[in-house]
Amino acid sequence: MRLRTFQIFVAALACLLSLAFSIAGQATENSAAPTTSAPETSDERPAQVLYEEANGYLGRKYAEFNKQKIGYDSKLEAKTKQEQKELALKNAATLGKRKDLSTDDLYYLGMLRHLVGDSEATLKVMRRYLAKSSTGEKSQIARAVVVLHATRTNSLPEAEKTVADYRKVEPIDFNELFGMEALLTESFSKANDFQRMEAHARAMMEVARNETAVKKVSTIKRDERLFKAASQLSEVLLKTDRHDEALLTLMNLVKLSISLPSGNLYKLARMKLASLDPSADPLKFLADKTSLQTGVAPEIVATQWIDQQPVKLSDLRGQVVLLDFWAHWCGPCQYVFPKLQRWHDSYKDKGLVILGLTNYFGRANGRLAKAPEELDYLRDFKKRNRLPYGFAVSDSSTNEINYGVTSIPMSFLIDRNGNVRFIAVGANDQETTALGKKLKELIEEPAPAAPAAPVSAARKQ
């Protein structure tokens, strides 16, 4: 009986082992067999679409954040920018796999590499693109990209040649050109190549003063360019032991700021000049009228006049005009009032006209106020402070923009020919004393001769 039981046990065990080996064999066969999956679909979107998707990523995400009222977060910003780079890298890889890329494909591939920030890859692609296309807007953008990455990789000869090529082709974007010249100036400064640095600093100034370029930018942007160019030029002059030339560069910038006119640029130039020569006196180097660039004062804009008939500056030729930019809430502005009163009384019969230029600010006596209430407040303010000259009140910032006024008080002196001859910034004694001296000088200048009467044909005979 025991033998029978043992035989049955052995037979059962054999069956189980056989089944186990069978299952194992099937598993091995199944694992060895190739698996099939859905074929990966290729991205066939045009190159321009791939680029615009990546280029517009930040704008779309920021719009989402604004819609969700998410406040600024530096970590979120960094994360979003990284996401943009990853998208650009992905789209660049998609585009790079294609065969027989067209000229436009190369352009957008280069722009995607630019978004990624890969200088070597960007330069490689953009060189191929520019070898096929040398004219047109895209080619000019490609050159600007090449200059950026060439300076990053210290390929300065290539960057210089590319800028030279940029200047030969239309269209010229003066924003791009100024930026490229600035990059080269800074790169040569780091390389201690002061000869090339000076050349490109002068090129920056040439672009900053270009009339076409100036017309296409705001006054603040124009001032930034002029100041940056003059600062770089004065810096390289100092590095090459030409201190007097550096001072002259900044003095000329002060003169230019007056002729524009721009109180903002005047303030920046004066500060930079004082850092090189604290004793520099604008009254001295502005005394020579022949060295000044004349600039006719922009007409002022006003919606209301207080104790003054509406007038144009062009109607005041032959008189000396002092424009005082101020506000009723400005404490330092009131510090100048006594001197303005005194100058008015002393020179009103000698041709001086003072105009106080101010704006509506929506407040009066510390409270919210509509325009009629603020106007009444200004009339009362004028009486209480016994200000004998007229006010011009504007409802826009046009006057401030035209005169480059970024702080108050600020005063502009206009001579009898209608040219701005001096700017005073702030209410400190040094500024107001200089303003008083220049005012006296202009009052004593002779009035321009009246134009000769036309000779009639009868008298010619």
C-alpha positions as CSV (number, residue, x, y, z in Angstrom):
1,M,0.0,0.0,0.0
2,R,2.8,2.4,0.9
3,L,4.6,1.5,-2.4
4,R,1.4,2.3,-4.3
5,T,1.0,5.6,-2.6
6,F,4.7,6.6,-3.3
7,Q,4.2,5.7,-7.1
8,I,1.1,7.9,-7.2
9,F,3.0,10.8,-5.6
10,V,5.9,10.5,-8.1
11,A,3.5,10.5,-11.0
12,A,1.7,13.7,-9.7
13,L,5.1,15.4,-9.2
14,A,6.1,14.6,-12.7
15,C,3.0,16.1,-14.1
16,L,3.5,19.3,-12.1
17,L,7.1,19.6,-13.3
18,S,6.1,19.0,-16.8
19,L,3.4,21.8,-16.6
20,A,5.9,24.2,-15.0
21,F,8.5,23.7,-17.8
22,S,5.7,24.1,-20.4
23,I,4.6,27.5,-18.9
24,A,8.2,28.6,-18.5
25,G,8.9,27.8,-22.2
26,Q,5.8,29.7,-23.3
27,A,7.0,32.7,-21.2
28,T,10.4,32.6,-22.8
29,E,9.0,32.4,-26.3
30,N,6.6,35.3,-25.6
31,S,9.5,37.5,-24.2
32,A,11.7,36.7,-27.1
33,A,9.0,37.6,-29.7
34,P,9.2,41.2,-30.9
35,T,6.5,43.5,-29.5
36,T,4.6,45.8,-31.8
37,S,3.5,49.3,-30.9
38,A,1.7,52.1,-32.7
39,P,4.1,53.8,-35.1
40,E,5.4,57.2,-33.9
41,T,3.8,60.0,-36.0
42,S,6.3,62.6,-37.3
43,D,5.8,66.3,-36.8
44,E,5.4,67.7,-40.3
45,R,4.5,71.3,-39.3
46,P,6.2,74.0,-41.3
47,A,9.5,75.4,-39.8
48,Q,7.9,78.8,-39.2
49,V,5.1,77.2,-37.1
50,L,7.7,75.3,-35.1
51,Y,9.6,78.4,-34.4
52,E,6.6,80.6,-33.6
53,E,5.3,77.9,-31.2
54,A,8.5,78.1,-29.2
55,N,9.1,81.9,-29.6
56,G,5.6,82.7,-28.4
57,Y,5.6,80.3,-25.4
58,L,6.5,82.9,-22.8
59,G,3.8,85.3,-24.0
60,R,1.2,82.6,-23.9
61,K,2.2,81.4,-20.4
62,Y,2.4,84.9,-19.0
63,A,-1.1,85.6,-20.4
64,E,-2.3,82.5,-18.6
65,F,-0.7,83.6,-15.3
66,N,-2.3,87.0,-15.6
67,K,-5.7,85.4,-16.3
68,Q,-5.3,83.3,-13.2
69,K,-4.1,86.3,-11.3
70,I,-0.8,84.6,-10.3
71,G,1.7,87.2,-8.9
72,Y,5.3,87.4,-10.0
73,D,7.4,84.5,-8.9
74,S,11.1,84.4,-9.9
75,K,11.1,80.6,-9.6
76,L,8.0,80.3,-11.8
77,E,9.7,82.7,-14.3
78,A,12.8,80.6,-14.4
79,K,10.8,77.4,-14.8
80,T,8.8,78.9,-17.6
81,K,11.9,80.1,-19.5
82,Q,13.4,76.6,-19.1
83,E,10.2,75.1,-20.5
84,Q,10.6,77.4,-23.5
85,K,14.1,76.3,-24.1
86,E,13.1,72.7,-23.9
87,L,10.3,73.3,-26.4
88,A,12.7,75.1,-28.7
89,L,15.2,72.2,-28.4
90,K,12.5,69.7,-29.2
91,N,11.3,71.6,-32.3
92,A,14.9,72.2,-33.4
93,A,15.5,68.4,-33.2
94,T,12.4,67.8,-35.2
95,L,13.4,70.3,-37.9
96,G,17.0,69.2,-37.9
97,K,16.0,65.6,-38.8
98,R,14.5,66.6,-42.1
99,K,16.4,66.2,-45.3
100,D,17.0,69.0,-47.9
101,L,16.2,71.9,-45.7
102,S,15.1,75.0,-47.6
103,T,16.6,78.4,-47.1
104,D,13.7,79.5,-44.8
105,D,14.0,76.2,-42.9
106,L,17.6,77.1,-42.1
107,Y,16.6,80.5,-40.9
108,Y,14.0,79.1,-38.5
109,L,16.3,76.3,-37.3
110,G,18.9,79.0,-36.5
111,M,16.3,81.0,-34.6
112,L,15.3,77.9,-32.6
113,R,18.9,77.3,-31.7
114,H,19.1,80.9,-30.7
115,L,16.1,80.4,-28.4
116,V,17.9,77.4,-26.8
117,G,21.0,79.6,-26.3
118,D,23.4,77.2,-28.0
119,S,25.9,79.6,-29.5
120,E,27.9,77.1,-31.5
121,A,24.8,75.4,-33.0
122,T,23.2,78.8,-33.8
123,L,26.3,80.1,-35.5
124,K,26.7,76.9,-37.6
125,V,23.1,77.1,-38.9
126,M,23.1,80.9,-39.5
127,R,26.3,80.7,-41.4
128,R,24.7,78.2,-43.8
129,Y,21.6,80.4,-44.0
130,L,23.5,83.6,-44.8
131,A,25.6,81.8,-47.5
132,K,22.3,81.2,-49.3
133,S,20.4,84.4,-48.5
134,S,22.3,87.8,-48.0
135,T,19.5,90.3,-48.4
136,G,16.1,91.0,-46.8
137,E,14.7,91.4,-43.3
138,K,15.4,87.8,-42.3
139,S,19.0,88.1,-43.4
140,Q,19.4,91.2,-41.3
141,I,17.9,89.5,-38.3
142,A,20.2,86.5,-38.8
143,R,23.2,88.9,-38.8
144,A,22.1,90.4,-35.5
145,V,21.8,86.9,-34.1
146,V,25.3,86.0,-35.4
147,V,26.8,89.1,-33.8
148,L,25.3,88.2,-30.4
149,H,26.6,84.7,-30.4
150,A,29.9,85.5,-32.0
151,T,30.6,88.0,-29.2
152,R,29.5,85.4,-26.7
153,T,32.1,82.9,-28.1
154,N,34.7,85.6,-28.5
155,S,34.7,85.4,-32.3
156,L,35.1,89.1,-32.6
157,P,36.5,89.2,-36.2
158,E,33.4,87.4,-37.4
159,A,31.2,89.8,-35.3
160,E,32.9,92.8,-36.8
161,K,32.5,91.6,-40.4
162,T,28.9,90.7,-39.8
163,V,28.1,94.3,-38.6
164,A,29.9,95.7,-41.6
165,D,27.8,93.5,-43.8
166,Y,24.7,94.6,-41.9
167,R,25.4,98.2,-42.7
168,K,25.5,97.5,-46.4
169,V,22.1,96.0,-46.7
170,E,18.5,97.2,-46.2
171,P,16.5,97.3,-44.1
172,I,18.6,98.7,-41.3
173,D,17.0,98.5,-37.8
174,F,18.8,101.2,-35.8
175,N,17.8,99.4,-32.5
176,E,19.7,96.3,-33.8
177,L,22.6,98.3,-35.1
178,F,23.1,100.2,-31.9
179,G,22.9,97.0,-29.9
180,M,25.5,95.3,-32.1
181,E,27.9,98.2,-31.9
182,A,27.4,98.2,-28.1
183,L,28.2,94.4,-27.9
184,L,31.4,94.9,-29.9
185,T,32.4,97.9,-27.7
186,E,31.9,95.9,-24.5
187,S,33.6,92.8,-25.9
188,F,36.7,94.8,-27.0
189,S,36.8,96.5,-23.7
190,K,37.0,93.1,-22.0
191,A,39.7,92.1,-24.4
192,N,41.6,95.3,-23.6
193,D,41.7,96.1,-27.3
194,F,41.1,99.8,-26.8
195,Q,41.7,100.8,-30.5
196,R,38.7,98.6,-31.6
197,M,36.7,99.6,-28.5
198,E,37.1,103.3,-29.5
199,A,36.1,102.6,-33.1
200,H,32.8,100.9,-32.0
201,A,32.1,103.5,-29.3
202,R,32.2,106.2,-31.9
203,A,30.0,104.0,-34.1
204,M,27.5,103.8,-31.2
205,M,27.5,107.6,-31.0
206,E,27.0,107.9,-34.8
207,V,23.9,105.7,-34.6
208,A,22.6,107.4,-31.5
209,R,22.8,110.8,-33.3
210,N,21.4,109.6,-36.6
211,E,18.3,111.7,-37.4
212,T,16.4,108.8,-38.9
213,A,17.1,106.6,-35.8
214,V,16.1,109.4,-33.4
215,K,12.7,109.8,-35.1
216,K,11.9,106.2,-34.5
217,V,12.4,106.0,-30.7
218,S,11.1,107.7,-27.6
219,T,13.0,110.6,-26.1
220,I,13.9,108.4,-23.1
221,K,15.3,105.8,-25.4
222,R,17.2,108.4,-27.4
223,D,18.7,109.8,-24.2
224,E,19.7,106.3,-23.0
225,R,21.6,105.7,-26.3
226,L,23.4,109.0,-26.3
227,F,24.4,108.7,-22.7
228,K,25.6,105.1,-23.1
229,A,27.6,106.0,-26.2
230,A,29.2,109.0,-24.6
231,S,30.0,107.0,-21.5
232,Q,31.7,104.3,-23.4
233,L,33.7,106.8,-25.5
234,S,34.8,108.7,-22.5
235,E,35.8,105.5,-20.8
236,V,38.1,104.4,-23.6
237,L,39.6,107.8,-23.8
238,L,40.4,107.7,-20.1
239,K,41.9,104.2,-20.5
240,T,44.2,105.6,-23.2
241,D,45.3,108.5,-21.1
242,R,43.3,111.2,-23.0
243,H,41.6,112.8,-20.0
244,D,40.9,116.1,-21.7
245,E,39.2,114.4,-24.7
246,A,37.1,112.5,-22.3
247,L,36.0,115.7,-20.6
248,L,35.3,117.3,-23.9
249,T,33.1,114.3,-24.9
250,L,30.9,114.8,-21.9
251,M,30.9,118.6,-22.3
252,N,29.6,118.2,-25.8
253,L,26.9,115.8,-24.5
254,V,25.8,118.6,-22.1
255,K,25.6,121.0,-25.0
256,L,23.7,118.5,-27.1
257,S,21.2,117.9,-24.3
258,I,20.4,121.7,-24.2
259,S,19.9,121.9,-28.0
260,L,17.6,118.9,-28.1
261,P,16.4,119.9,-25.5
262,S,16.4,117.2,-22.8
263,G,16.5,117.8,-19.1
264,N,16.9,114.1,-18.5
265,L,20.0,113.8,-20.7
266,Y,21.4,117.1,-19.2
267,K,21.1,115.7,-15.7
268,L,22.8,112.4,-16.7
269,A,25.6,114.2,-18.6
270,R,26.2,116.7,-15.8
271,M,26.5,113.8,-13.2
272,K,28.9,111.9,-15.4
273,L,31.0,115.0,-16.1
274,A,31.1,115.8,-12.3
275,S,32.5,112.3,-11.6
276,L,35.5,113.1,-13.9
277,D,35.9,116.7,-12.9
278,P,33.9,118.0,-9.9
279,S,35.0,121.6,-10.8
280,A,33.5,121.5,-14.3
281,D,31.3,124.6,-14.5
282,P,28.6,124.6,-17.3
283,L,28.4,128.4,-17.2
284,K,32.0,128.5,-18.4
285,F,31.9,126.0,-21.2
286,L,28.4,127.1,-22.3
287,A,29.5,130.8,-22.5
288,D,30.7,130.5,-26.1
289,K,27.6,130.8,-28.2
290,T,29.5,129.8,-31.3
291,S,30.2,126.3,-29.9
292,L,26.6,125.6,-29.1
293,Q,24.2,123.7,-31.4
294,T,21.1,125.8,-31.7
295,G,17.8,124.0,-31.1
296,V,14.5,125.8,-31.3
297,A,12.4,125.2,-28.2
298,P,9.4,122.9,-28.8
299,E,6.0,124.6,-28.6
300,I,4.2,124.2,-25.3
301,V,0.8,122.5,-25.0
302,A,-1.8,123.8,-22.5
303,T,-5.6,123.3,-22.0
304,Q,-5.9,126.1,-19.5
305,W,-4.0,129.3,-18.8
306,I,-4.0,131.2,-15.5
307,D,-3.3,134.9,-15.5
308,Q,-1.8,134.5,-19.0
309,Q,-3.2,134.8,-22.4
310,P,-2.7,131.7,-24.5
311,V,0.6,132.2,-26.3
312,K,3.0,130.3,-28.6
313,L,6.8,130.4,-28.0
314,S,7.2,131.5,-31.5
315,D,5.1,134.6,-30.7
316,L,7.6,135.5,-27.9
317,R,10.7,135.8,-30.2
318,G,12.7,138.8,-29.2
319,Q,12.0,138.1,-25.5
320,V,13.8,135.9,-23.0
321,V,11.5,133.0,-21.8
322,L,11.9,131.0,-18.6
323,L,9.9,127.8,-18.5
324,D,9.5,126.5,-15.0
325,F,8.2,122.9,-14.7
326,W,6.6,122.4,-11.4
327,A,3.6,120.9,-9.4
328,H,1.5,122.2,-6.6
329,W,2.4,119.1,-4.4
330,C,6.2,119.5,-5.0
331,G,8.0,121.0,-2.0
332,P,11.3,121.7,-3.7
333,C,9.4,123.6,-6.4
334,Q,8.1,126.1,-3.8
335,Y,11.7,126.7,-2.7
336,V,12.4,128.3,-6.1
337,F,9.3,130.6,-6.0
338,P,11.1,133.6,-4.2
339,K,13.8,133.7,-6.9
340,L,11.2,133.5,-9.7
341,Q,9.3,136.4,-8.1
342,R,12.5,138.5,-7.9
343,W,13.6,137.7,-11.4
344,H,10.1,138.6,-12.7
345,D,10.1,141.9,-10.9
346,S,13.7,142.8,-12.0
347,Y,13.5,141.8,-15.7
348,K,9.8,142.0,-16.7
349,D,10.5,145.4,-18.4
350,K,13.6,144.1,-20.1
351,G,11.9,141.3,-22.0
352,L,11.6,138.5,-19.5
353,V,8.5,136.2,-19.7
354,I,8.2,133.4,-17.1
355,L,5.7,130.6,-17.6
356,G,4.9,128.0,-14.9
357,L,4.2,124.7,-16.7
358,T,2.2,122.2,-14.7
359,N,-0.4,119.4,-15.2
360,Y,-3.6,118.1,-13.8
361,F,-2.8,115.5,-11.2
362,G,-6.3,114.6,-10.0
363,R,-5.6,116.0,-6.5
364,A,-6.0,119.3,-4.7
365,N,-5.0,120.0,-1.1
366,G,-4.3,116.4,-0.4
367,R,-7.7,115.2,-1.7
368,L,-9.0,113.7,-4.9
369,A,-10.2,116.4,-7.3
370,K,-11.7,116.7,-10.7
371,A,-10.1,119.1,-13.3
372,P,-12.3,122.2,-12.5
373,E,-11.7,121.8,-8.7
374,E,-7.9,121.4,-9.3
375,L,-7.9,124.5,-11.6
376,D,-9.6,126.5,-8.8
377,Y,-7.0,125.2,-6.4
378,L,-4.2,126.3,-8.7
379,R,-5.7,129.8,-9.0
380,D,-5.9,130.1,-5.2
381,F,-2.4,128.6,-4.8
382,K,-1.1,131.2,-7.2
383,K,-2.7,134.1,-5.2
384,R,-1.6,132.7,-1.8
385,N,2.1,132.4,-3.0
386,R,1.9,135.8,-4.8
387,L,3.3,134.4,-8.0
388,P,3.2,137.2,-10.5
389,Y,3.8,135.2,-13.7
390,G,1.3,133.1,-15.7
391,F,0.6,129.4,-15.5
392,A,0.0,127.0,-18.4
393,V,-1.9,123.9,-17.3
394,S,-1.9,120.7,-19.5
395,D,-3.9,117.5,-19.3
396,S,-1.1,115.4,-20.9
397,S,2.6,114.7,-20.5
398,T,3.4,116.2,-23.9
399,N,5.5,119.1,-22.5
400,E,7.5,116.8,-20.3
401,I,8.2,114.4,-23.2
402,N,9.2,117.2,-25.5
403,Y,11.6,118.7,-23.0
404,G,12.8,115.5,-21.4
405,V,11.5,116.4,-18.0
406,T,11.8,113.4,-15.6
407,S,12.0,115.3,-12.3
408,I,10.9,118.7,-11.0
409,P,11.6,121.5,-10.5
410,M,13.3,121.9,-13.8
411,S,13.8,125.2,-15.7
412,F,14.6,126.0,-19.3
413,L,16.0,129.3,-20.5
414,I,15.1,130.4,-24.0
415,D,17.0,133.3,-25.7
416,R,15.5,136.0,-27.8
417,N,16.0,133.9,-31.0
418,G,13.9,131.0,-29.6
419,N,16.8,128.7,-28.8
420,V,17.2,126.8,-25.5
421,R,20.4,128.1,-23.9
422,F,20.4,126.7,-20.4
423,I,18.7,124.0,-18.1
424,A,18.6,124.0,-14.4
425,V,17.7,120.8,-12.5
426,G,16.4,120.9,-9.0
427,A,16.1,123.6,-6.4
428,N,19.6,123.6,-4.7
429,D,21.4,126.9,-4.4
430,Q,24.1,126.0,-6.9
431,E,21.6,125.4,-9.6
432,T,19.4,128.4,-9.0
433,T,22.4,130.7,-8.7
434,A,23.7,129.4,-12.1
435,L,20.2,129.9,-13.5
436,G,20.1,133.5,-12.2
437,K,23.5,134.3,-13.8
438,K,22.6,132.8,-17.1
439,L,19.3,134.7,-17.1
440,K,21.1,138.0,-16.5
441,E,23.4,137.1,-19.4
442,L,20.6,136.5,-21.8
443,I,18.7,139.6,-20.7
444,E,21.8,141.7,-21.6
445,E,22.1,140.1,-25.0
446,P,20.8,142.4,-27.8
447,A,17.5,141.6,-29.4
448,P,17.7,140.1,-32.9
449,A,17.6,142.6,-35.7
450,A,14.2,143.0,-37.3
451,P,14.1,141.5,-40.8
452,A,14.7,144.1,-43.5
453,A,11.6,145.3,-45.4
454,P,11.3,144.0,-48.9
455,V,12.4,146.4,-51.6
456,S,9.7,147.2,-54.0
457,A,10.2,146.9,-57.8
458,A,9.6,150.6,-58.2
459,R,12.4,151.5,-55.8
460,K,14.8,149.0,-57.5
461,Q,14.3,151.0,-60.7
